[in-house]
Amino acid sequence: MTTNSAAQHPIDTRYQHIVSIAVPVMLANLAMPLQSVIDTAVVGNMNEAANLAGMGLAIQLLSLLLVSFNFLQYASSGLSAQALGQLSASHTANSSADSGEGVKQMASALLSILQRALVLAFIIGGVLLIAKPWLIKYGLQALSANPASGAAAKTYLDVRFWGVIAELMNFAFIGWFAGQGKTRYMLYQQGFIALLNIVLTLFFVYAMKLGLVGVALGTTIAFWSGVVLALWLSRQHLQLSWAALLTTDAEYFTKSKMLRLFSLNKDIFIRTLILTLSFAWVTKLSAQSGDLVLAANAILLQVLSISAFALDGVAVSAETLTGQAAGRRDWRRFAIIVKRTGIVSYVLALLLSLIWWLAMPTYLQMMTNIEPVLMLTRQYQNYAILLPLIGVGAYWLDGIFFGLTAGSVIRNAALIWAAIFFPISWLLYQQYAMTGIWLSVWCILILRMLVLGIYLYRARRTGSYEILQPNS
């Protein structure tokens, strides 16, 4: 493994460098929602609104279960970025140190972060798989599934659950690559999963006539294949043998290091659970409005998913660079990174909204041939078109705070905005029905931006960003 130029030079804060990190992440990230889009489009053309509604329920339940544990991604990213910054600064300060020993030390430290995250992913995934019957049964009940859509969701979930361990491991790999700025590896991994998923799904559905089972089977096999590829990429990156890659070092599995990981994970878990519960609440409101509304929103909310993953490219730039700056305690460059990643984020959001405005008619026609569903999506398409501009601030600030590994701040911010969101959302739904559901989606994004923005503004006014790192 190489230490890159970071060991000899200051952190690169140029716009070109921000974009160079963001673009591969965007491409890799867009491969992730592309899978859901293809799955939804295939089901949306089965001429059954119940199947499409069931797909929406299944994806939301999986999101509630899996995205609740995507602290595996954020913790891996923030910790690997800070480790890289700290070790690079240490090597710069001690120029007489043996360079080969420094590279070995860095490889060991980074490998240990990945190993801890993968072990945790395997344990969590195993528990979810064992609890599958109860999670599906009571999860669909909690989302107010109707009999027809609930049956379709169960058919899909019975197969998809066999891939939950691989999907959780995928979070760990994404974060670990991103934290080190190795975004091209993310692109290889996610692109491979997406392409394989598309090929397998089309084969199982149209050649093997497996219907919803085929859609789920293609995704499950693709994620497990992605784990194998990611392990190989990790080995290439660290220049280790397979034996070394799979061997743990007791030095990096001490009680203090494990507690540090679990402490950060606990806070991010609470934040992410609140976020996924908020979107599960939106899905529940859609389900209560009937399968037609649920099916239409399943299509329109793909716009949010695609846009969020695209904007997350710049958020990863912010996370990687702020994490490295925080690791060095270089707060002057930290402030520059915050400003410049914010500018890039909002320019990208404007472009995305413009693209959606132009592409929306074609997109909706592609996603379903069910005329009542198509008509309803057209009525509410403008709410979806504006999602990139509404949500960009939340994604950008998330990146900054994850780079700081400011777990308690992230948790507290989520608790604050959730306390405001749920009563407002209920009032909006009671007053405006489906329009209220979409205003609720906007509320989630705006409240996240406002609360985190206040935290960042207060730190900037005091002149010390270290107050945002209570976990350090």
N, C-alpha and C positions, 0 to 999 in steps of 0.2 A: 504494500500500500504506500502511496505517496502522501506527504504532508501538505502538498499543494503549495502555493505561494503564500498562504496565510501565515506560515511560520516566519516569513521574512518581511512581509509588507502589511500595512494597515488594511482594515476591511474595505473592500471596494464598494463605494456607495453610489457609483455612477448609474444613471438611468439604464444604460446599456446592460450593465451587470444585473440589475433588477429584472429586466425583461428576459435576459438570457437564462435566469433561473426559472422565471414564471412560465415561459413558453413550453418547455418540455413537460412541466407540471400540468399546465392546461390541457395539453394533448393527452397526457396520461389520465388525468381526471375525467376528461370528456369520454374516455373509453368506458368509464364506470357507469354513468347514467345511460350511455348508449345501449348497454345491455338491457336495462329496464325499459328503455324506449322500444327496442326491438321486441322484447317479450310482450309489452303492452300492445304494440301494433299488431303482432301476430294474433293475440287474443281478441283484440278489437275488431278483427276481420273474421271472427268466427260466427258472426250474426247472432250472438247471444249477449244481451246487455248484462245478464246475471254473471256470465263468465268474466266480463270486463270489470264489473263491480267487485267480484271476488278477487280478481288480480289486485285491484286497488287495496282491498282489505289485507290480503296476504303480504303485499309489499310494506304496508304500514306496520303490520304486526312484526315483521322481520326487522324493520327499521327500529321499532321500539325496543326489541330484544338486542339487536346487534350494535346499532349506533350508540346505545347506552354504554357500550364497552369500547367505543372508539377512543377512549383515553389511551388505549394501547398505541394508537397512532400519535396523538398529541404529546404524550409523555415521552415516547421514543424520539420524536422529532426534537422537542425542546431540550431533552437531556443530551442527545447526541450532538446537537449544535453547540450547547454550552461546553460539553467535554472537549469538542474540537477547538473552541475558542480558548479555553483554559490551557490546554496542552500546547497549543501553538504559541500562546503568550509565554508560557514557561520555557519553551525551547528557544524563543527569541531572547529572553532575558539571560539564558545560560548558553551562550554560543559555543562554549567549549565542550558541551555535552556530546556524547557519542551519538551521531545521527542515526545509526542503525538501531541502537537501543531505544531512541526516542520514537522511531517508527514502530518498533515492536510494542512499546508501551501504549501508544495510541491505538494500535490494532486491538490489543487486549481490552482496553477500556471500552472501545466502541462495540466490540463483539459481546462483551458482558451485558451491555444495555439491550442488544438484540436478543440474547439468550433469555434474559429475565422476562422480556415481553412475550417471547414465544411460549415459554413455559406457562406463563399466566394465561395466555390465549388458549392453550390446550386444555388447561384445567377448567376454565370458564365454559369453553365449547363443549367439553365432556358433560358437565353438569346440565347445560341446556339440552343436549341430546337425550340424556336420561329422562329429563322432565318433559320431553316433547309432547306426549299425549295430553298432559294437563295444561301446558302452555297454549297449545292450539285450541283446546276446548274452551278454556276460560278467557283466553285472549280474544277470541272471536265474539264471545258473549259480551265482553267489556266494550267492544267496538260496535255493538248493536247490529251484528250481522243478521240479515234476513235469511230465511231457510235456503233459498236458491244460491245466493251469493256466498253464504257461509259454506255450503257444500263444495262449491268451486274452490274457495280459498283453502279448505282442508285438503282437497286433492293435490293442490299445488304445494302446500306446506309440508305434507307428509314426505315428499321427495326432497325439497329444498333443505330441510333440517339436517340431512346427512352431510351438508357442506358447511355447517356453521363453524366448525373448528377451522376449516381452511379460510373462511371469510374473516374470522378474527385474527388469524395469523397474517392475513393480507394487510390488515390495519397496521400491525407492528412493522412489517417490511416497508410499507409506504412511508411511515413516519421516520423510520431509521434512515432510509435513503434520502428523504427530503431534508432532514436535519443536517446532513453533511453536504448538501448541495448536489448530490448525485442524482439529479432529476432525470437524467437520461435512462437510468436503471428503472425508475418508476414508469417511464414511457414504455420500455421494453416489456415489463411485467404486466402492466394494465392493458397495453395494446394486445398482447398475446391472449390474455384472458378474454377480452372483448371479442376479438376475431374468432377464437375457438368457440366461444359461447354462441355467437351468431350462426356459425357453420353447423354446430351440433344441434341447436334449437331448430333450425330450418330442416335439418335431416330428420330429427325425431318426429317433428310435427307433420311435415308434408310427405316424407318418404315412408316413415314407419307408422304414421297415423296414430300417434300417441296422445295428441291433444295437449291438455294442460300438464299431464305427466311429462310429456316430451319437452315442454318449455322449461319445467323445473329441472329435469335431468340434464339438459344441456348446460345450464348455469352451474349446477353442482359439480359436474366433471371439469368444467373450465376452471373453477376456483381451486380445486385440488391440483390440477396441472400447473396453475400459477404458483402454488407453493413450491413445487419442485424447481421451477425456473428461478424463483427468487432465491432459493438456497444456493443454486449454482452461481447466480450473479453475486451474492454475498461472498462466496468463496473466491471468486475472481477479484472482487474489489479489495478484499483484505489480503489476497495472495497467500491463502492458507490451504492446507490439505483438508480433505473431508474429515479426517479424524480430529484435526485441530478445531475445525468449525463446530464440531459436535461435542467437544470437550470443554467443561466448565473450569474456571479458575477460581479457587476458593477466595483469593484476594478480593475479587469483585462481587462476591456473594456474602459479604459480611452483614451482620445485623443492621448496622447503620445505613448501608447502601440499600438494603431491601426495604427498610422502613421509609427511606427517602422516596423510593419508587411508589410504595403503597400509599404514602401520605399524599403525594401529588395525584396519584390515580384516584384516590377517594374524592378529592375535591373536583377533579374533572369529571368523574363519574356522576356526581350529584348534578353538576351543571348540564351534562349531556342528557341525563335522565329527565331533567326538567324540560329541556328542549324537545326531546322526542315525545314526552307526554303532551306537550303543547300541540304538536302536529297530530298526535293520536286523537286529541280532543277535536281538532278540526275534522279528522276523518270520521269520528263518532257523530259529529253534527251533520256531516254529509250523509252518513248511513241512515240517520233518523229522518232525513229528507227524502229517502227512497233510493232505489237502485239507479234511477236515471241520473239524479244529482251526483251520486257516488261515482258512477261511471264517467260522467263529464269531468268531475274534479280529478279523477285518476289521470286523465289525459292532460288537463291544464297544469296540474302540479308537477308534471314532468318538466315543464318550463322552468320551474323553480329549481329542480334538481340539476338540470343541465347548466343553468346560469350559475348556480352556487358552485358547482365543480369548476366551471371556467374561471370565476372570480377567485376561487381558492388558489389558483396559480400564483396570483400576486400576493395573496395572504401567506402562502408558503415562502415567498421571497421575503416578506416582512418577518415571518417567524424565524427563518434561517439567519438572516442578517442581524435582527435585533437580539436573537439568542447568542450569536457570536460576540456582538458588542457588549451584551450584559456579562458574558463570561469573562471578558477583558476589563469590565467596568469602564468602558469607553463611552460615556454618556453623551459626549458631544456628537459622535458619529451616530449614536442611537437616535438622537433627535433628528438628524439629517435623514436617516433611514425612514423614520416615521413619516416625515413630510413627503418624501419622494415616492414611497410606496402608496401613500394616500392619493397623490396626483395620478399615478398610473392606474390605480384601482378605479377611480371615478371616470377616467377617460375610457377604460375598457367597458365599464357598466353602460355608458352612453352608447357605445358601439353595439353592445349586445342588445339593448332595447331597440335600436334601429334595425338590427338584423331580424329580431323577432317580429317587428312590425311588417317587414317585407315578406318574411317567410311563413307567417302564421296561417294564411289560407291553405298553402300547400301542406304544411305540417298537419293541420286538422284533418284534411282530406285523406292523408296517408294513414292516420292513426285509427280511423274507424269508418266502417261503411254502414253503421247503424244511424239512420237519419235523425231520430229524436235526440240522440246523444250529440250528433254533429251540430244540430241547430242550437242546443243549449251551450255548447262550447263557444260557438260564434258570438252568443250574447255576452259572454263574460271574458272574451279573449283579451280585452284591453287591460284588465286587472293583471293578467299574466304577463303581458308585454312590458309593463312597467316594473316587474319584479326585480330585474337587475339594478335599476336605479334606487329602488326602495331598500334593497337588501345589502348593497355594496358596503356601506359603513359597518354593518355588523360583521361581515366576513373579514374585512381589513383589520378591524380592531381585535377580533379573535386571534388573528395571526400574531399581532404584536404581543398580546398577553400570554399566548402559548409560548412564544419565544422567550419571554421572561420567566416561564414556568411559575407564574403568579397564581398558584392553585386556589388559595383562599379568596383572592380578589375575584377570580372567575366564578367561584361558587357563590359568593355573596351577591355578585351582580345578577346571577341567574335567579336567586331567591327574591331579589327586589323586583325584577321585571315580571316574574311569574305572579307575584302577589297583585300586580296591577293588571296583568293580561287576562287572567281567567274571569274575573267579574265583568270586565269590559267586553270580552268576547261573548259571554252569555247574553249581555244586554243587546249587543249588536245582532246576534242571531235571532233573539226574540223580536226585535224591531224590524229587521231587514231580510230575514231568511237567508237565501243563498248569497245575496250581496253582503250580508253580515258575516258570512263565512269567509269571504274574500277579504273583507276589511280586517277580520281577525288575523289572517295570514300576514297582512301588511303590519298589523300591530306587533306581532312577534318580532319582525325584523327591525322595526323602528325603535321599539323599546330596548332591544339588545344594544343597538347603536348608542342610544342616549345614555344608558346607565354606564356602559364601558367608557364612553366619551367623557363623562363627568370624572371618572376615576383618573383617566389620563390627563385631563385638564388640571386637576388638583395637583398631580405630581409635577406637571410642568411649571405650575405657579410656584411651587416650593423650591424648584430647581434641583430636586433629587428624585430620580426615578427608582432609587433603591427602596423607597417606601412601598413600591408595588411588588416587592419580592419578599413577602413574609416567610416564604418557604425556604429561602436560601440560607 
